[in-house]
Amino acid sequence: MTTDLIIDRIIHHRLEYETRNKKKEKKEADVAKAMNLI
């Protein structure tokens, strides 16, 4: 593995992580909002 390949993989995985977390945060916010309406 070259350094460039490792860096590309890190960046790619970071972007996937951020996307996954944004979805999770939205779901949690929706649940919290729904709980406040009940």
MODELLER restraints for C-alpha pairs under 7 A, 6 or more apart:
rsr = mdl.restraints
at = mdl.atoms
